[in-house]
Amino acid sequence: MRLRDLVPWKGQSSKVPVRYEQNPIAAFQQEMNRLFNSFFSESLPDIFGSFGKGLESFTPKVNVKDTDKAIIVTAEVPGMTEDDVDLRLTDDYLVIRGEKRHEDRQEEDGAYYVESSYGAFERVVPLGVQIDHDNVEAEMKKGILKITLPKSMEARKEAKKISIKSA
């Protein structure tokens, strides 16, 4: 058989079946990557029931809105109360700290099942303007923490509108 018979040419199909063999080390590495990805992915609770729920870290999502008069910060902190969250304000930044605690107890046929998860978080929001510290307000409603940071009169005066010229 000639080499030309092994390579299919235009309009001609090869009669020799082509078999692709992967390097065994590369195949092993791909399989290990697949196993690690499936173990640490969202499917973890499906594999182990509710066991995987405590393994995830909790970091609240934070939105910052800058208006002419104030900076408004909202943070999603579901299942937390006002006592679970600590707010600190400096001239340069706002710090939101908290600890989320969850404990699930069940009794079934004389056996006790306790599952608990704990996690502390800290989010730092840089401000960049002077804040009127005396009029800062914070409220929590249905798992949403809303912090209103009014800008000082000096910070309001510093803002200047810049016009854009077309070329």
Protein Blocks (a to p, Z undefined) as FASTA:
>chain_A
ZZklmpccehiacfbdcdddddfklmmmmmmmmmmmmmmmmklmmmnommlmmmpccddd
ddddddfkbccdddddehiafklpccdddfkbccddddddddddddeehiacdddddddd
dddddekiacdfklgccddeehiacddddddfklmmmpccdddddZZ
